[in-house]
Structure formats: C-alpha cells, structure tokens
Amino acid sequence: MSSEEIREAREALGLTQIEFGEMLHVTLKTVQDWEYGRRKMLKITQKFLQKKLEEKGLQMPGANRPS
C-alpha cells in the first residue's frame, strides 16, 4: 500500500492523522511516517484498515488500479 493510498484511505474515513492512528492503535508519528513514505504499513494493519473501510461501504484505495 503506497503512502498516497494510506492518506486517501484516512481521508475517505474522514479522520485526522491522530484519529486514524487511534483507530489503528499506532502513534501519530507512525501515521505520518506511512503518509510520507518513510515506513510501510504491515499487512495485518492493512487487513484491519480494509475491514474498517468495508464497514463504511468504502473500498481500499488502489483496489481497482492495475498492478
């Protein structure tokens, strides 16, 4: 998951970086590192994020983009 896709997911959920971090049980710094491409999101966290998006009727950003 790219840094842009992570930011798009957060914005689709209507969350601040702090709220997004709280939802995913990570620090603000971790969210910032993801969004600036300094750190990759773990697969398990991606799966949790996907579940949260689906609960809101949303798709993971990039889900329909060609690889």
N, CA, C and O of each residue as an XYZ file, in Angstrom:
268
protein
N       0.859     -1.174      0.000
C       0.000      0.000      0.000
C       0.901      1.232      0.000
O       1.792      1.361      0.840
N       0.663      2.128     -0.943
C       1.513      3.313     -1.061
C       1.141      4.367     -0.016
O       0.077      4.311      0.600
N       2.040      5.318      0.162
C       1.775      6.404      1.108
C       0.550      7.204      0.670
O      -0.238      7.640      1.509
N       0.387      7.396     -0.632
C      -0.774      8.122     -1.148
C      -2.065      7.356     -0.857
O      -3.072      7.961     -0.487
N      -2.046      6.052     -1.018
C      -3.233      5.234     -0.749
C      -3.610      5.265      0.727
O      -4.792      5.261      1.071
N      -2.612      5.294      1.591
C      -2.879      5.373      3.030
C      -3.562      6.698      3.359
O      -4.548      6.732      4.095
N      -3.031      7.786      2.808
C      -3.639      9.098      3.036
C      -5.061      9.134      2.477
O      -5.971      9.657      3.121
N      -5.253      8.574      1.274
C      -6.589      8.534      0.669
C      -7.567      7.748      1.544
O      -8.723      8.145      1.692
N      -7.117      6.655      2.114
C      -7.975      5.845      2.987
C      -8.368      6.640      4.226
O      -9.531      6.638      4.630
N      -7.394      7.317      4.824
C      -7.679      8.125      6.017
C      -8.691      9.216      5.694
O      -9.646      9.435      6.439
N      -8.472      9.894      4.580
C      -9.374     10.978      4.200
C     -10.766     10.452      3.857
O     -11.767     11.101      4.163
N     -10.837      9.279      3.222
C     -12.138      8.678      2.896
C     -12.931      8.385      4.165
O     -14.159      8.474      4.176
N     -12.223      8.038      5.227
C     -12.872      7.773      6.511
C     -13.201      9.059      7.267
O     -13.897      9.029      8.281
N     -12.694     10.191      6.765
C     -12.966     11.475      7.404
C     -12.239     11.654      8.720
O     -12.745     12.310      9.631
N     -11.040     11.067      8.826
C     -10.292     11.099     10.081
C      -9.052     11.976      9.982
O      -8.440     12.100      8.921
N      -8.697     12.578     11.106
C      -7.410     13.261     11.209
C      -6.328     12.195     11.351
O      -6.631     11.020     11.554
N      -5.075     12.604     11.245
C      -3.984     11.649     11.447
C      -4.033     11.066     12.856
O      -3.776      9.877     13.041
N      -4.353     11.877     13.832
C      -4.432     11.393     15.218
C      -5.547     10.360     15.360
O      -5.338      9.295     15.943
N      -6.736     10.671     14.828
C      -7.869      9.743     14.910
C      -7.581      8.439     14.165
O      -7.936      7.357     14.632
N      -6.940      8.550     13.014
C      -6.577      7.376     12.216
C      -5.622      6.487     13.010
O      -5.780      5.267     13.040
N      -4.636      7.103     13.650
C      -3.698      6.359     14.479
C      -4.388      5.669     15.641
O      -4.090      4.516     15.953
N      -5.309      6.373     16.280
C      -6.048      5.773     17.396
C      -6.859      4.573     16.919
O      -6.910      3.547     17.597
N      -7.493      4.699     15.753
C      -8.292      3.602     15.213
C      -7.416      2.372     14.939
O      -7.838      1.237     15.158
N      -6.188      2.617     14.455
C      -5.283      1.521     14.097
C      -4.317      1.154     15.227
O      -3.465      0.281     15.063
N      -4.454      1.823     16.366
C      -3.621      1.551     17.552
C      -2.135      1.792     17.279
O      -1.272      1.001     17.658
N      -1.869      2.930     16.600
C      -0.487      3.343     16.351
C      -0.357      4.817     16.714
O      -1.354      5.506     16.929
N       0.870      5.286     16.779
C       1.124      6.679     17.135
C       0.927      7.604     15.935
O       0.893      7.166     14.785
N       0.801      8.888     16.237
C       0.735      9.911     15.198
C       1.982      9.833     14.318
O       1.884      9.944     13.095
N       3.140      9.646     14.924
C       4.397      9.562     14.163
C       4.350      8.426     13.156
O       4.821      8.581     12.030
N       3.789      7.288     13.542
C       3.679      6.155     12.620
C       2.799      6.525     11.435
O       3.147      6.228     10.292
N       1.664      7.168     11.692
C       0.774      7.589     10.602
C       1.516      8.555      9.677
O       1.449      8.425      8.455
N       2.213      9.511     10.258
C       2.975     10.463      9.451
C       4.048      9.749      8.632
O       4.256     10.076      7.464
N       4.722      8.789      9.233
C       5.748      8.026      8.511
C       5.140      7.256      7.344
O       5.741      7.189      6.271
N       3.965      6.677      7.534
C       3.275      5.981      6.437
C       2.957      6.962      5.316
O       3.227      6.688      4.147
N       2.386      8.101      5.676
C       1.927      9.056      4.669
C       3.071      9.755      3.948
O       2.886     10.241      2.832
N       4.239      9.814      4.556
C       5.406     10.415      3.908
C       6.331      9.367      3.298
O       7.407      9.694      2.799
N       5.905      8.104      3.340
C       6.669      7.039      2.706
C       7.925      6.615      3.443
O       8.799      5.972      2.861
N       8.024      6.967      4.709
C       9.205      6.590      5.497
C       9.071      5.218      6.133
O      10.054      4.641      6.598
N       7.861      4.703      6.152
C       7.604      3.404      6.782
C       6.468      2.730      6.022
O       5.544      3.396      5.555
N       6.541      1.415      5.901
C       5.487      0.640      5.241
C       4.497      0.135      6.287
O       4.873     -0.210      7.407
N       3.231      0.100      5.897
C       2.188     -0.424      6.775
C       2.245     -1.951      6.746
O       2.342     -2.551      5.676
N       2.186     -2.576      7.920
C       2.184     -4.034      7.999
C       0.936     -4.598      7.334
O      -0.114     -3.954      7.324
N       1.051     -5.799      6.781
C      -0.082     -6.453      6.106
C      -1.274     -6.621      7.046
O      -2.418     -6.426      6.636
N      -1.017     -6.977      8.293
C      -2.113     -7.171      9.245
C      -2.857     -5.858      9.494
O      -4.076     -5.850      9.668
N      -2.117     -4.752      9.509
C      -2.741     -3.442      9.681
C      -3.551     -3.087      8.440
O      -4.629     -2.503      8.544
N      -3.030     -3.441      7.265
C      -3.769     -3.198      6.021
C      -5.092     -3.957      6.022
O      -6.116     -3.428      5.590
N      -5.069     -5.193      6.506
C      -6.294     -6.000      6.561
C      -7.309     -5.370      7.525
O      -8.506     -5.337      7.239
N      -6.821     -4.874      8.663
C      -7.696     -4.212      9.630
C      -8.292     -2.944      9.016
O      -9.481     -2.670      9.181
N      -7.469     -2.177      8.311
C      -7.935     -0.964      7.647
C      -8.980     -1.307      6.589
O      -9.998     -0.623      6.475
N      -8.735     -2.355      5.824
C      -9.692     -2.781      4.805
C     -11.046     -3.104      5.439
O     -12.093     -2.735      4.906
N     -11.017     -3.791      6.576
C     -12.255     -4.129      7.289
C     -12.995     -2.861      7.709
O     -14.213     -2.770      7.556
N     -12.264     -1.888      8.235
C     -12.881     -0.629      8.671
C     -13.496      0.120      7.491
O     -14.584      0.684      7.608
N     -12.798      0.123      6.353
C     -13.331      0.776      5.162
C     -14.602      0.079      4.685
O     -15.590      0.733      4.353
N     -14.569     -1.250      4.654
C     -15.732     -2.025      4.204
C     -16.943     -1.792      5.102
O     -18.077     -1.761      4.624
N     -16.702     -1.629      6.408
C     -17.797     -1.344      7.338
C     -18.506     -0.041      6.982
O     -19.694      0.124      7.260
N     -17.766      0.888      6.361
C     -18.322      2.186      5.956
C     -18.783      2.169      4.499
O     -19.197      3.197      3.961
N     -18.708      0.994      3.861
C     -19.111      0.881      2.462
C     -18.092      1.448      1.493
O     -18.437      1.825      0.373
N     -16.828      1.511      1.921
C     -15.751      2.066      1.105
C     -14.787      0.974      0.669
O     -14.715     -0.091      1.283
N     -14.042      1.252     -0.404
C     -13.021      0.320     -0.888
C     -11.642      0.828     -0.522
O     -11.439      2.021     -0.295
N     -10.704     -0.092     -0.469
C      -9.310      0.283     -0.272
C      -8.865      1.102     -1.479
O      -9.116      0.701     -2.615
N      -8.211      2.240     -1.259
C      -7.669      2.986     -2.390
C      -6.715      2.096     -3.185
O      -5.934      1.337     -2.611
N      -6.787      2.199     -4.492
C      -5.915      1.404     -5.346
C      -6.427      0.014     -5.627
O      -5.779     -0.741     -6.352
N      -7.577     -0.350     -5.073
C      -8.096     -1.710     -5.242
C      -8.380     -2.033     -6.701
O      -8.255     -3.186     -7.116
N      -8.760     -1.030     -7.480
C      -9.078     -1.263     -8.886
C      -7.979     -0.795     -9.829
O      -8.146     -0.837    -11.048
N      -6.851     -0.348     -9.271
C      -5.741      0.104    -10.112
C      -4.946     -1.094    -10.600
O      -4.756     -2.060     -9.861
N      -4.478     -1.034    -11.852
C      -3.638     -2.143    -12.336
C      -2.309     -2.168    -11.602
O      -1.784     -1.125    -11.214
N      -1.772     -3.356    -11.414
C      -0.506     -3.509    -10.687
C       0.666     -3.184    -11.568
O       1.812     -3.258    -11.124
